């Protein structure tokens, strides 16, 4: 009897997590432009609208454009959003993994802003904030 109860609770928990990830994924769809970035070594930077540094999400696919002074980098691939621990000493959190790399980034979507960055597992990491 206890085993049946355990299995039922496990299935409900898994179903609830999938709904949260699907909701985040649907809110994420569209093109996001870089607003600011923060880094342990580089400090805080603000970016003007129209800077061309973007993330675009369509279904489970993404494309990213990074513009520097004389070069433009373009990346495309797939992504997944999930809840987990990025390293042993971290708390469970929402993460995004690009291209099944196994190297997850922190992920937050709130108030019309998207923030993607390194997790606390990397000491001098940083993050970038985007706006639709």
Backbone as XML, in Angstrom:
<?xml version="1.0"?>
<chain id="A" units="angstrom">
  <residue number="1" name="UNK">
    <atom name="N" x="0.818" y="-1.200" z="0.000"/>
    <atom name="CA" x="0.000" y="0.000" z="0.000"/>
    <atom name="C" x="0.863" y="1.264" z="0.000"/>
  </residue>
  <residue number="2" name="UNK">
    <atom name="N" x="1.923" y="1.239" z="0.831"/>
    <atom name="CA" x="2.801" y="2.406" z="0.884"/>
    <atom name="C" x="3.481" y="2.656" z="-0.457"/>
  </residue>
  <residue number="3" name="UNK">
    <atom name="N" x="3.826" y="1.594" z="-1.171"/>
    <atom name="CA" x="4.480" y="1.726" z="-2.469"/>
    <atom name="C" x="3.545" y="2.417" z="-3.466"/>
  </residue>
  <residue number="4" name="UNK">
    <atom name="N" x="2.268" y="2.050" z="-3.469"/>
    <atom name="CA" x="1.304" y="2.683" z="-4.370"/>
    <atom name="C" x="1.173" y="4.172" z="-4.059"/>
  </residue>
  <residue number="5" name="UNK">
    <atom name="N" x="1.136" y="4.509" z="-2.778"/>
    <atom name="CA" x="1.036" y="5.906" z="-2.358"/>
    <atom name="C" x="2.277" y="6.677" z="-2.818"/>
  </residue>
  <residue number="6" name="UNK">
    <atom name="N" x="3.444" y="6.095" z="-2.617"/>
    <atom name="CA" x="4.700" y="6.714" z="-3.024"/>
    <atom name="C" x="4.720" y="6.970" z="-4.529"/>
  </residue>
  <residue number="7" name="UNK">
    <atom name="N" x="4.322" y="6.006" z="-5.323"/>
    <atom name="CA" x="4.310" y="6.134" z="-6.778"/>
    <atom name="C" x="3.336" y="7.229" z="-7.210"/>
  </residue>
  <residue number="8" name="UNK">
    <atom name="N" x="2.168" y="7.285" z="-6.570"/>
    <atom name="CA" x="1.184" y="8.318" z="-6.910"/>
    <atom name="C" x="1.728" y="9.712" z="-6.618"/>
  </residue>
  <residue number="9" name="UNK">
    <atom name="N" x="2.371" y="9.898" z="-5.470"/>
    <atom name="CA" x="2.944" y="11.195" z="-5.108"/>
    <atom name="C" x="4.065" y="11.566" z="-6.075"/>
  </residue>
  <residue number="10" name="UNK">
    <atom name="N" x="4.882" y="10.600" z="-6.439"/>
    <atom name="CA" x="5.978" y="10.838" z="-7.377"/>
    <atom name="C" x="5.456" y="11.294" z="-8.736"/>
  </residue>
  <residue number="11" name="UNK">
    <atom name="N" x="4.413" y="10.643" z="-9.241"/>
    <atom name="CA" x="3.845" y="11.005" z="-10.541"/>
    <atom name="C" x="3.241" y="12.405" z="-10.521"/>
  </residue>
  <residue number="12" name="UNK">
    <atom name="N" x="2.548" y="12.745" z="-9.446"/>
    <atom name="CA" x="1.962" y="14.085" z="-9.325"/>
    <atom name="C" x="3.067" y="15.139" z="-9.280"/>
  </residue>
  <residue number="13" name="UNK">
    <atom name="N" x="4.137" y="14.864" z="-8.558"/>
    <atom name="CA" x="5.256" y="15.797" z="-8.462"/>
    <atom name="C" x="5.905" y="16.011" z="-9.831"/>
  </residue>
  <residue number="14" name="UNK">
    <atom name="N" x="6.135" y="14.953" z="-10.560"/>
    <atom name="CA" x="6.737" y="15.053" z="-11.882"/>
    <atom name="C" x="5.833" y="15.841" z="-12.823"/>
  </residue>
  <residue number="15" name="UNK">
    <atom name="N" x="4.548" y="15.582" z="-12.778"/>
    <atom name="CA" x="3.603" y="16.301" z="-13.642"/>
    <atom name="C" x="3.603" y="17.791" z="-13.310"/>
  </residue>
  <residue number="16" name="UNK">
    <atom name="N" x="3.656" y="18.139" z="-12.047"/>
    <atom name="CA" x="3.664" y="19.549" z="-11.642"/>
    <atom name="C" x="4.928" y="20.245" z="-12.129"/>
  </residue>
  <residue number="17" name="UNK">
    <atom name="N" x="6.072" y="19.590" z="-12.052"/>
    <atom name="CA" x="7.325" y="20.186" z="-12.518"/>
    <atom name="C" x="7.286" y="20.433" z="-14.019"/>
  </residue>
  <residue number="18" name="UNK">
    <atom name="N" x="6.724" y="19.522" z="-14.778"/>
    <atom name="CA" x="6.638" y="19.688" z="-16.222"/>
    <atom name="C" x="5.789" y="20.905" z="-16.566"/>
  </residue>
  <residue number="19" name="UNK">
    <atom name="N" x="4.685" y="21.116" z="-15.840"/>
    <atom name="CA" x="3.824" y="22.260" z="-16.109"/>
    <atom name="C" x="4.567" y="23.557" z="-15.853"/>
  </residue>
  <residue number="20" name="UNK">
    <atom name="N" x="5.343" y="23.634" z="-14.765"/>
    <atom name="CA" x="6.114" y="24.834" z="-14.465"/>
    <atom name="C" x="7.119" y="25.122" z="-15.574"/>
  </residue>
  <residue number="21" name="UNK">
    <atom name="N" x="7.825" y="24.101" z="-16.029"/>
    <atom name="CA" x="8.816" y="24.272" z="-17.092"/>
    <atom name="C" x="8.132" y="24.691" z="-18.391"/>
  </residue>
  <residue number="22" name="UNK">
    <atom name="N" x="6.946" y="24.123" z="-18.685"/>
    <atom name="CA" x="6.222" y="24.494" z="-19.896"/>
    <atom name="C" x="5.753" y="25.938" z="-19.822"/>
  </residue>
  <residue number="23" name="UNK">
    <atom name="N" x="5.294" y="26.389" z="-18.662"/>
    <atom name="CA" x="4.844" y="27.773" z="-18.476"/>
    <atom name="C" x="6.014" y="28.722" z="-18.690"/>
  </residue>
  <residue number="24" name="UNK">
    <atom name="N" x="7.166" y="28.418" z="-18.066"/>
    <atom name="CA" x="8.350" y="29.249" z="-18.259"/>
    <atom name="C" x="8.743" y="29.294" z="-19.722"/>
  </residue>
  <residue number="25" name="UNK">
    <atom name="N" x="8.713" y="28.141" z="-20.366"/>
    <atom name="CA" x="9.106" y="28.054" z="-21.764"/>
    <atom name="C" x="8.181" y="28.887" z="-22.655"/>
  </residue>
  <residue number="26" name="UNK">
    <atom name="N" x="6.873" y="28.883" z="-22.386"/>
    <atom name="CA" x="5.952" y="29.671" z="-23.214"/>
    <atom name="C" x="6.132" y="31.168" z="-22.962"/>
  </residue>
  <residue number="27" name="UNK">
    <atom name="N" x="6.409" y="31.585" z="-21.737"/>
    <atom name="CA" x="6.668" y="32.999" z="-21.435"/>
    <atom name="C" x="7.977" y="33.469" z="-22.058"/>
  </residue>
  <residue number="28" name="UNK">
    <atom name="N" x="8.875" y="32.550" z="-22.289"/>
    <atom name="CA" x="10.195" y="32.850" z="-22.809"/>
    <atom name="C" x="10.201" y="33.125" z="-24.315"/>
  </residue>
  <residue number="29" name="UNK">
    <atom name="N" x="9.221" y="32.609" z="-25.028"/>
    <atom name="CA" x="9.193" y="32.686" z="-26.493"/>
    <atom name="C" x="9.293" y="34.127" z="-26.991"/>
  </residue>
  <residue number="30" name="UNK">
    <atom name="N" x="10.084" y="34.322" z="-28.047"/>
    <atom name="CA" x="10.256" y="35.643" z="-28.641"/>
    <atom name="C" x="11.712" y="36.063" z="-28.616"/>
  </residue>
  <residue number="31" name="UNK">
    <atom name="N" x="11.937" y="37.344" z="-28.933"/>
    <atom name="CA" x="13.297" y="37.877" z="-28.993"/>
    <atom name="C" x="13.545" y="38.812" z="-27.822"/>
  </residue>
  <residue number="32" name="UNK">
    <atom name="N" x="14.690" y="38.637" z="-27.199"/>
    <atom name="CA" x="15.099" y="39.403" z="-26.027"/>
    <atom name="C" x="16.397" y="40.138" z="-26.346"/>
  </residue>
  <residue number="33" name="UNK">
    <atom name="N" x="16.466" y="41.429" z="-25.993"/>
    <atom name="CA" x="17.675" y="42.201" z="-26.247"/>
    <atom name="C" x="18.398" y="42.521" z="-24.939"/>
  </residue>
  <residue number="34" name="UNK">
    <atom name="N" x="19.726" y="42.480" z="-24.994"/>
    <atom name="CA" x="20.570" y="42.729" z="-23.827"/>
    <atom name="C" x="20.348" y="44.132" z="-23.268"/>
  </residue>
  <residue number="35" name="UNK">
    <atom name="N" x="20.129" y="44.194" z="-21.945"/>
    <atom name="CA" x="19.923" y="45.456" z="-21.245"/>
    <atom name="C" x="21.128" y="45.769" z="-20.361"/>
  </residue>
  <residue number="36" name="UNK">
    <atom name="N" x="21.621" y="44.737" z="-19.644"/>
    <atom name="CA" x="22.758" y="44.947" z="-18.753"/>
    <atom name="C" x="23.504" y="43.635" z="-18.536"/>
  </residue>
  <residue number="37" name="UNK">
    <atom name="N" x="24.743" y="43.764" z="-18.083"/>
    <atom name="CA" x="25.531" y="42.585" z="-17.729"/>
    <atom name="C" x="26.354" y="42.904" z="-16.490"/>
  </residue>
  <residue number="38" name="UNK">
    <atom name="N" x="26.636" y="41.881" z="-15.715"/>
    <atom name="CA" x="27.439" y="42.000" z="-14.511"/>
    <atom name="C" x="28.436" y="40.850" z="-14.493"/>
  </residue>
  <residue number="39" name="UNK">
    <atom name="N" x="29.666" y="41.155" z="-14.094"/>
    <atom name="CA" x="30.673" y="40.112" z="-14.014"/>
    <atom name="C" x="31.640" y="40.374" z="-12.885"/>
  </residue>
  <residue number="40" name="UNK">
    <atom name="N" x="32.196" y="39.307" z="-12.360"/>
    <atom name="CA" x="33.144" y="39.427" z="-11.261"/>
    <atom name="C" x="34.344" y="40.278" z="-11.618"/>
  </residue>
  <residue number="41" name="UNK">
    <atom name="N" x="34.808" y="40.184" z="-12.836"/>
    <atom name="CA" x="35.974" y="40.951" z="-13.274"/>
    <atom name="C" x="35.581" y="42.161" z="-14.110"/>
  </residue>
  <residue number="42" name="UNK">
    <atom name="N" x="34.479" y="42.094" z="-14.795"/>
    <atom name="CA" x="34.136" y="43.176" z="-15.736"/>
    <atom name="C" x="33.239" y="44.250" z="-15.142"/>
  </residue>
  <residue number="43" name="UNK">
    <atom name="N" x="32.630" y="44.008" z="-14.000"/>
    <atom name="CA" x="31.757" y="44.993" z="-13.385"/>
    <atom name="C" x="30.390" y="45.051" z="-14.047"/>
  </residue>
  <residue number="44" name="UNK">
    <atom name="N" x="29.687" y="46.155" z="-13.844"/>
    <atom name="CA" x="28.328" y="46.335" z="-14.360"/>
    <atom name="C" x="28.359" y="47.192" z="-15.629"/>
  </residue>
  <residue number="45" name="UNK">
    <atom name="N" x="27.597" y="46.765" z="-16.635"/>
    <atom name="CA" x="27.486" y="47.514" z="-17.889"/>
    <atom name="C" x="26.018" y="47.626" z="-18.290"/>
  </residue>
  <residue number="46" name="UNK">
    <atom name="N" x="25.624" y="48.804" z="-18.739"/>
    <atom name="CA" x="24.293" y="49.048" z="-19.288"/>
    <atom name="C" x="24.423" y="49.143" z="-20.802"/>
  </residue>
  <residue number="47" name="UNK">
    <atom name="N" x="23.399" y="48.693" z="-21.551"/>
    <atom name="CA" x="23.431" y="48.708" z="-23.013"/>
    <atom name="C" x="22.258" y="49.496" z="-23.550"/>
  </residue>
  <residue number="48" name="UNK">
    <atom name="N" x="22.500" y="50.263" z="-24.603"/>
    <atom name="CA" x="21.475" y="51.068" z="-25.252"/>
    <atom name="C" x="20.510" y="50.173" z="-26.036"/>
  </residue>
  <residue number="49" name="UNK">
    <atom name="N" x="19.238" y="50.565" z="-26.140"/>
    <atom name="CA" x="18.302" y="49.824" z="-27.006"/>
    <atom name="C" x="18.828" y="49.811" z="-28.443"/>
  </residue>
  <residue number="50" name="UNK">
    <atom name="N" x="18.596" y="48.696" z="-29.131"/>
    <atom name="CA" x="19.057" y="48.559" z="-30.504"/>
    <atom name="C" x="20.497" y="48.091" z="-30.610"/>
  </residue>
  <residue number="51" name="UNK">
    <atom name="N" x="21.067" y="47.580" z="-29.515"/>
    <atom name="CA" x="22.473" y="47.167" z="-29.517"/>
    <atom name="C" x="22.719" y="45.878" z="-30.303"/>
  </residue>
  <residue number="52" name="UNK">
    <atom name="N" x="21.661" y="45.127" z="-30.619"/>
    <atom name="CA" x="21.794" y="43.941" z="-31.463"/>
    <atom name="C" x="22.228" y="42.670" z="-30.775"/>
  </residue>
  <residue number="53" name="UNK">
    <atom name="N" x="22.487" y="42.709" z="-29.468"/>
    <atom name="CA" x="22.837" y="41.512" z="-28.704"/>
    <atom name="C" x="21.542" y="40.867" z="-28.233"/>
  </residue>
  <residue number="54" name="UNK">
    <atom name="N" x="21.197" y="39.743" z="-28.827"/>
    <atom name="CA" x="19.876" y="39.163" z="-28.578"/>
    <atom name="C" x="19.923" y="37.666" z="-28.306"/>
  </residue>
  <residue number="55" name="UNK">
    <atom name="N" x="18.887" y="37.216" z="-27.647"/>
    <atom name="CA" x="18.515" y="35.810" z="-27.534"/>
    <atom name="C" x="17.127" y="35.713" z="-28.153"/>
  </residue>
  <residue number="56" name="UNK">
    <atom name="N" x="16.891" y="34.725" z="-28.997"/>
    <atom name="CA" x="15.556" y="34.481" z="-29.545"/>
    <atom name="C" x="15.201" y="33.031" z="-29.237"/>
  </residue>
  <residue number="57" name="UNK">
    <atom name="N" x="13.985" y="32.813" z="-28.741"/>
    <atom name="CA" x="13.517" y="31.480" z="-28.381"/>
    <atom name="C" x="12.274" y="31.141" z="-29.187"/>
  </residue>
  <residue number="58" name="UNK">
    <atom name="N" x="12.257" y="29.954" z="-29.759"/>
    <atom name="CA" x="11.130" y="29.469" z="-30.555"/>
    <atom name="C" x="10.978" y="27.983" z="-30.283"/>
  </residue>
  <residue number="59" name="UNK">
    <atom name="N" x="9.932" y="27.620" z="-29.535"/>
    <atom name="CA" x="9.788" y="26.224" z="-29.119"/>
    <atom name="C" x="10.937" y="25.860" z="-28.201"/>
  </residue>
  <residue number="60" name="UNK">
    <atom name="N" x="11.655" y="24.784" z="-28.513"/>
    <atom name="CA" x="12.831" y="24.391" z="-27.733"/>
    <atom name="C" x="14.126" y="24.785" z="-28.434"/>
  </residue>
  <residue number="61" name="UNK">
    <atom name="N" x="14.032" y="25.707" z="-29.378"/>
    <atom name="CA" x="15.210" y="26.173" z="-30.110"/>
    <atom name="C" x="15.539" y="27.605" z="-29.702"/>
  </residue>
  <residue number="62" name="UNK">
    <atom name="N" x="16.823" y="27.926" z="-29.795"/>
    <atom name="CA" x="17.247" y="29.292" z="-29.509"/>
    <atom name="C" x="18.232" y="29.746" z="-30.573"/>
  </residue>
  <residue number="63" name="UNK">
    <atom name="N" x="18.364" y="31.050" z="-30.703"/>
    <atom name="CA" x="19.448" y="31.641" z="-31.481"/>
    <atom name="C" x="19.961" y="32.819" z="-30.663"/>
  </residue>
  <residue number="64" name="UNK">
    <atom name="N" x="21.237" y="33.036" z="-30.755"/>
    <atom name="CA" x="21.860" y="34.097" z="-29.970"/>
    <atom name="C" x="22.798" y="34.883" z="-30.874"/>
  </residue>
  <residue number="65" name="UNK">
    <atom name="N" x="22.761" y="36.203" z="-30.736"/>
    <atom name="CA" x="23.663" y="37.082" z="-31.470"/>
    <atom name="C" x="24.442" y="37.892" z="-30.438"/>
  </residue>
  <residue number="66" name="UNK">
    <atom name="N" x="25.773" y="37.847" z="-30.569"/>
    <atom name="CA" x="26.656" y="38.640" z="-29.716"/>
    <atom name="C" x="27.438" y="39.568" z="-30.637"/>
  </residue>
  <residue number="67" name="UNK">
    <atom name="N" x="27.267" y="40.876" z="-30.424"/>
    <atom name="CA" x="27.970" y="41.868" z="-31.246"/>
    <atom name="C" x="29.059" y="42.522" z="-30.416"/>
  </residue>
  <residue number="68" name="UNK">
    <atom name="N" x="30.258" y="42.524" z="-30.968"/>
    <atom name="CA" x="31.348" y="43.269" z="-30.356"/>
    <atom name="C" x="31.747" y="44.374" z="-31.330"/>
  </residue>
  <residue number="69" name="UNK">
    <atom name="N" x="32.802" y="45.062" z="-31.040"/>
    <atom name="CA" x="33.209" y="46.199" z="-31.855"/>
    <atom name="C" x="33.365" y="45.851" z="-33.331"/>
  </residue>
  <residue number="70" name="UNK">
    <atom name="N" x="34.029" y="44.745" z="-33.633"/>
    <atom name="CA" x="34.313" y="44.424" z="-35.031"/>
    <atom name="C" x="33.876" y="43.033" z="-35.475"/>
  </residue>
  <residue number="71" name="UNK">
    <atom name="N" x="33.163" y="42.313" z="-34.618"/>
    <atom name="CA" x="32.764" y="40.943" z="-34.947"/>
    <atom name="C" x="31.363" y="40.657" z="-34.420"/>
  </residue>
  <residue number="72" name="UNK">
    <atom name="N" x="30.625" y="39.859" z="-35.175"/>
    <atom name="CA" x="29.319" y="39.376" z="-34.719"/>
    <atom name="C" x="29.370" y="37.859" z="-34.654"/>
  </residue>
  <residue number="73" name="UNK">
    <atom name="N" x="28.982" y="37.320" z="-33.497"/>
    <atom name="CA" x="28.943" y="35.873" z="-33.295"/>
    <atom name="C" x="27.482" y="35.436" z="-33.290"/>
  </residue>
  <residue number="74" name="UNK">
    <atom name="N" x="27.184" y="34.330" z="-33.958"/>
    <atom name="CA" x="25.817" y="33.804" z="-33.985"/>
    <atom name="C" x="25.838" y="32.336" z="-33.571"/>
  </residue>
  <residue number="75" name="UNK">
    <atom name="N" x="24.939" y="31.994" z="-32.674"/>
    <atom name="CA" x="24.816" y="30.625" z="-32.178"/>
    <atom name="C" x="23.368" y="30.184" z="-32.313"/>
  </residue>
  <residue number="76" name="UNK">
    <atom name="N" x="23.155" y="28.925" z="-32.606"/>
    <atom name="CA" x="21.810" y="28.350" z="-32.625"/>
    <atom name="C" x="21.876" y="26.970" z="-32.007"/>
  </residue>
  <residue number="77" name="UNK">
    <atom name="N" x="20.748" y="26.512" z="-31.503"/>
    <atom name="CA" x="20.689" y="25.177" z="-30.922"/>
    <atom name="C" x="19.397" y="24.953" z="-30.179"/>
  </residue>
  <residue number="78" name="UNK">
    <atom name="N" x="19.441" y="24.030" z="-29.241"/>
    <atom name="CA" x="18.266" y="23.693" z="-28.436"/>
    <atom name="C" x="18.546" y="24.027" z="-26.975"/>
  </residue>
  <residue number="79" name="UNK">
    <atom name="N" x="17.481" y="24.080" z="-26.198"/>
    <atom name="CA" x="17.625" y="24.346" z="-24.768"/>
    <atom name="C" x="16.569" y="23.567" z="-24.004"/>
  </residue>
  <residue number="80" name="UNK">
    <atom name="N" x="16.822" y="23.414" z="-22.702"/>
    <atom name="CA" x="15.805" y="22.862" z="-21.810"/>
    <atom name="C" x="15.873" y="23.619" z="-20.493"/>
  </residue>
  <residue number="81" name="UNK">
    <atom name="N" x="14.721" y="23.774" z="-19.871"/>
    <atom name="CA" x="14.596" y="24.439" z="-18.576"/>
    <atom name="C" x="14.188" y="23.380" z="-17.571"/>
  </residue>
  <residue number="82" name="UNK">
    <atom name="N" x="14.840" y="23.372" z="-16.421"/>
    <atom name="CA" x="14.518" y="22.382" z="-15.397"/>
    <atom name="C" x="14.906" y="22.900" z="-14.021"/>
  </residue>
  <residue number="83" name="UNK">
    <atom name="N" x="14.486" y="22.200" z="-12.988"/>
    <atom name="CA" x="14.838" y="22.534" z="-11.620"/>
    <atom name="C" x="15.854" y="21.510" z="-11.136"/>
  </residue>
  <residue number="84" name="UNK">
    <atom name="N" x="16.932" y="21.992" z="-10.561"/>
    <atom name="CA" x="17.957" y="21.081" z="-10.067"/>
    <atom name="C" x="19.034" y="21.833" z="-9.311"/>
  </residue>
  <residue number="85" name="UNK">
    <atom name="N" x="20.047" y="21.079" z="-8.882"/>
    <atom name="CA" x="21.201" y="21.644" z="-8.198"/>
    <atom name="C" x="22.372" y="21.677" z="-9.176"/>
  </residue>
  <residue number="86" name="UNK">
    <atom name="N" x="22.918" y="22.856" z="-9.459"/>
    <atom name="CA" x="24.022" y="22.934" z="-10.410"/>
    <atom name="C" x="25.329" y="22.344" z="-9.881"/>
  </residue>
  <residue number="87" name="UNK">
    <atom name="N" x="25.475" y="22.265" z="-8.548"/>
    <atom name="CA" x="26.641" y="21.625" z="-7.930"/>
    <atom name="C" x="26.235" y="21.174" z="-6.530"/>
  </residue>
  <residue number="88" name="UNK">
    <atom name="N" x="27.091" y="20.427" z="-5.889"/>
    <atom name="CA" x="26.741" y="19.812" z="-4.603"/>
    <atom name="C" x="26.311" y="20.800" z="-3.534"/>
  </residue>
  <residue number="89" name="UNK">
    <atom name="N" x="26.962" y="21.957" z="-3.426"/>
    <atom name="CA" x="26.669" y="22.883" z="-2.331"/>
    <atom name="C" x="25.577" y="23.896" z="-2.664"/>
  </residue>
  <residue number="90" name="UNK">
    <atom name="N" x="25.002" y="23.838" z="-3.849"/>
    <atom name="CA" x="23.980" y="24.800" z="-4.260"/>
    <atom name="C" x="22.580" y="24.336" z="-3.858"/>
  </residue>
  <residue number="91" name="UNK">
    <atom name="N" x="21.676" y="25.287" z="-3.757"/>
    <atom name="CA" x="20.262" y="24.996" z="-3.536"/>
    <atom name="C" x="19.623" y="24.630" z="-4.868"/>
  </residue>
  <residue number="92" name="UNK">
    <atom name="N" x="18.487" y="23.928" z="-4.808"/>
    <atom name="CA" x="17.725" y="23.666" z="-6.030"/>
    <atom name="C" x="17.241" y="24.985" z="-6.599"/>
  </residue>
  <residue number="93" name="UNK">
    <atom name="N" x="17.294" y="25.096" z="-7.921"/>
    <atom name="CA" x="16.902" y="26.328" z="-8.581"/>
    <atom name="C" x="16.509" y="26.041" z="-10.023"/>
  </residue>
  <residue number="94" name="UNK">
    <atom name="N" x="15.923" y="27.035" z="-10.671"/>
    <atom name="CA" x="15.576" y="26.895" z="-12.082"/>
    <atom name="C" x="16.836" y="27.122" z="-12.902"/>
  </residue>
  <residue number="95" name="UNK">
    <atom name="N" x="17.100" y="26.192" z="-13.816"/>
    <atom name="CA" x="18.306" y="26.234" z="-14.636"/>
    <atom name="C" x="17.942" y="26.121" z="-16.108"/>
  </residue>
  <residue number="96" name="UNK">
    <atom name="N" x="18.832" y="26.581" z="-16.956"/>
    <atom name="CA" x="18.669" y="26.420" z="-18.396"/>
    <atom name="C" x="19.944" y="25.775" z="-18.930"/>
  </residue>
  <residue number="97" name="UNK">
    <atom name="N" x="19.769" y="24.782" z="-19.775"/>
    <atom name="CA" x="20.898" y="24.065" z="-20.367"/>
    <atom name="C" x="20.801" y="24.221" z="-21.882"/>
  </residue>
  <residue number="98" name="UNK">
    <atom name="N" x="21.817" y="24.808" z="-22.470"/>
    <atom name="CA" x="21.859" y="24.997" z="-23.911"/>
    <atom name="C" x="22.579" y="23.827" z="-24.570"/>
  </residue>
  <residue number="99" name="UNK">
    <atom name="N" x="21.978" y="23.271" z="-25.593"/>
    <atom name="CA" x="22.585" y="22.226" z="-26.426"/>
    <atom name="C" x="22.966" y="20.962" z="-25.662"/>
  </residue>
  <residue number="100" name="UNK">
    <atom name="N" x="22.217" y="20.630" z="-24.612"/>
    <atom name="CA" x="22.496" y="19.431" z="-23.812"/>
    <atom name="C" x="23.955" y="19.368" z="-23.387"/>
  </residue>
  <residue number="101" name="UNK">
    <atom name="N" x="24.506" y="20.514" z="-23.030"/>
    <atom name="CA" x="25.922" y="20.592" z="-22.676"/>
    <atom name="C" x="26.221" y="19.960" z="-21.316"/>
  </residue>
  <residue number="102" name="UNK">
    <atom name="N" x="25.186" y="19.855" z="-20.459"/>
    <atom name="CA" x="25.406" y="19.366" z="-19.107"/>
    <atom name="C" x="25.963" y="20.459" z="-18.201"/>
  </residue>
  <residue number="103" name="UNK">
    <atom name="N" x="26.147" y="21.652" z="-18.751"/>
    <atom name="CA" x="26.639" y="22.800" z="-17.994"/>
    <atom name="C" x="25.504" y="23.812" z="-17.921"/>
  </residue>
  <residue number="104" name="UNK">
    <atom name="N" x="24.775" y="23.793" z="-16.829"/>
    <atom name="CA" x="23.582" y="24.620" z="-16.700"/>
    <atom name="C" x="23.917" y="26.043" z="-16.284"/>
  </residue>
  <residue number="105" name="UNK">
    <atom name="N" x="23.075" y="26.959" z="-16.711"/>
    <atom name="CA" x="23.182" y="28.366" z="-16.324"/>
    <atom name="C" x="22.001" y="28.714" z="-15.425"/>
  </residue>
  <residue number="106" name="UNK">
    <atom name="N" x="22.203" y="29.723" z="-14.574"/>
    <atom name="CA" x="21.077" y="30.198" z="-13.779"/>
    <atom name="C" x="20.087" y="30.868" z="-14.731"/>
  </residue>
  <residue number="107" name="UNK">
    <atom name="N" x="18.835" y="30.873" z="-14.331"/>
    <atom name="CA" x="17.769" y="31.333" z="-15.212"/>
    <atom name="C" x="16.679" y="31.967" z="-14.376"/>
  </residue>
  <residue number="108" name="UNK">
    <atom name="N" x="16.271" y="33.170" z="-14.745"/>
    <atom name="CA" x="15.154" y="33.830" z="-14.069"/>
    <atom name="C" x="14.364" y="34.626" z="-15.099"/>
  </residue>
  <residue number="109" name="UNK">
    <atom name="N" x="13.066" y="34.552" z="-14.984"/>
    <atom name="CA" x="12.156" y="35.271" z="-15.861"/>
    <atom name="C" x="11.136" y="35.956" z="-14.968"/>
  </residue>
  <residue number="110" name="UNK">
    <atom name="N" x="11.246" y="37.299" z="-14.861"/>
    <atom name="CA" x="10.384" y="38.016" z="-13.939"/>
    <atom name="C" x="10.236" y="39.473" z="-14.373"/>
  </residue>
  <residue number="111" name="UNK">
    <atom name="N" x="9.023" y="39.982" z="-14.303"/>
    <atom name="CA" x="8.769" y="41.386" z="-14.595"/>
    <atom name="C" x="9.195" y="41.813" z="-15.988"/>
  </residue>
  <residue number="112" name="UNK">
    <atom name="N" x="9.027" y="40.926" z="-16.970"/>
    <atom name="CA" x="9.404" y="41.259" z="-18.333"/>
    <atom name="C" x="10.900" y="41.265" z="-18.574"/>
  </residue>
  <residue number="113" name="UNK">
    <atom name="N" x="11.647" y="40.692" z="-17.660"/>
    <atom name="CA" x="13.108" y="40.616" z="-17.777"/>
    <atom name="C" x="13.560" y="39.161" z="-17.698"/>
  </residue>
  <residue number="114" name="UNK">
    <atom name="N" x="14.538" y="38.845" z="-18.508"/>
    <atom name="CA" x="15.149" y="37.519" z="-18.549"/>
    <atom name="C" x="16.592" y="37.660" z="-18.088"/>
  </residue>
  <residue number="115" name="UNK">
    <atom name="N" x="16.985" y="36.867" z="-17.100"/>
    <atom name="CA" x="18.364" y="36.894" z="-16.626"/>
    <atom name="C" x="18.960" y="35.508" z="-16.763"/>
  </residue>
  <residue number="116" name="UNK">
    <atom name="N" x="20.103" y="35.436" z="-17.432"/>
    <atom name="CA" x="20.842" y="34.184" z="-17.620"/>
    <atom name="C" x="22.266" y="34.435" z="-17.157"/>
  </residue>
  <residue number="117" name="UNK">
    <atom name="N" x="22.794" y="33.534" z="-16.346"/>
    <atom name="CA" x="24.162" y="33.734" z="-15.867"/>
    <atom name="C" x="24.770" y="32.469" z="-15.317"/>
  </residue>
  <residue number="118" name="UNK">
    <atom name="N" x="25.933" y="32.630" z="-14.758"/>
    <atom name="CA" x="26.583" y="31.495" z="-14.121"/>
    <atom name="C" x="25.910" y="31.238" z="-12.777"/>
  </residue>
  <residue number="119" name="UNK">
    <atom name="N" x="26.032" y="30.041" z="-12.292"/>
    <atom name="CA" x="25.481" y="29.694" z="-10.984"/>
    <atom name="C" x="26.509" y="30.029" z="-9.909"/>
  </residue>
  <residue number="120" name="UNK">
    <atom name="N" x="26.117" y="29.877" z="-8.650"/>
    <atom name="CA" x="27.041" y="30.163" z="-7.558"/>
    <atom name="C" x="28.194" y="29.161" z="-7.504"/>
  </residue>
  <residue number="121" name="UNK">
    <atom name="N" x="28.158" y="28.152" z="-8.346"/>
    <atom name="CA" x="29.232" y="27.164" z="-8.409"/>
    <atom name="C" x="30.501" y="27.760" z="-9.021"/>
  </residue>
  <residue number="122" name="UNK">
    <atom name="N" x="30.363" y="28.888" z="-9.694"/>
    <atom name="CA" x="31.499" y="29.563" z="-10.326"/>
    <atom name="C" x="31.704" y="30.893" z="-9.613"/>
  </residue>
  <residue number="123" name="UNK">
    <atom name="N" x="32.825" y="31.040" z="-8.956"/>
    <atom name="CA" x="33.071" y="32.186" z="-8.082"/>
    <atom name="C" x="32.962" y="33.550" z="-8.761"/>
  </residue>
  <residue number="124" name="UNK">
    <atom name="N" x="33.697" y="33.781" z="-9.812"/>
    <atom name="CA" x="33.731" y="35.099" z="-10.430"/>
    <atom name="C" x="32.879" y="35.169" z="-11.687"/>
  </residue>
  <residue number="125" name="UNK">
    <atom name="N" x="31.782" y="34.438" z="-11.666"/>
    <atom name="CA" x="30.904" y="34.415" z="-12.832"/>
    <atom name="C" x="30.132" y="35.706" z="-12.966"/>
  </residue>
  <residue number="126" name="UNK">
    <atom name="N" x="29.174" y="35.690" z="-13.825"/>
    <atom name="CA" x="28.365" y="36.878" z="-14.048"/>
    <atom name="C" x="27.043" y="36.513" z="-14.663"/>
  </residue>
  <residue number="127" name="UNK">
    <atom name="N" x="26.330" y="37.509" z="-15.083"/>
    <atom name="CA" x="25.036" y="37.284" z="-15.688"/>
    <atom name="C" x="24.642" y="38.442" z="-16.592"/>
  </residue>
  <residue number="128" name="UNK">
    <atom name="N" x="23.659" y="38.177" z="-17.430"/>
    <atom name="CA" x="23.160" y="39.189" z="-18.348"/>
    <atom name="C" x="21.647" y="39.256" z="-18.248"/>
  </residue>
  <residue number="129" name="UNK">
    <atom name="N" x="21.119" y="40.466" z="-18.349"/>
    <atom name="CA" x="19.682" y="40.684" z="-18.286"/>
    <atom name="C" x="19.205" y="41.186" z="-19.644"/>
  </residue>
  <residue number="130" name="UNK">
    <atom name="N" x="18.072" y="40.629" z="-20.083"/>
    <atom name="CA" x="17.486" y="40.946" z="-21.391"/>
    <atom name="C" x="16.054" y="41.420" z="-21.199"/>
  </residue>
  <residue number="131" name="UNK">
    <atom name="N" x="15.572" y="42.185" z="-22.169"/>
    <atom name="CA" x="14.181" y="42.660" z="-22.175"/>
    <atom name="C" x="13.590" y="42.381" z="-23.546"/>
  </residue>
  <residue number="132" name="UNK">
    <atom name="N" x="12.303" y="41.980" z="-23.572"/>
    <atom name="CA" x="11.633" y="41.716" z="-24.846"/>
    <atom name="C" x="11.427" y="42.978" z="-25.632"/>
  </residue>
</chain>
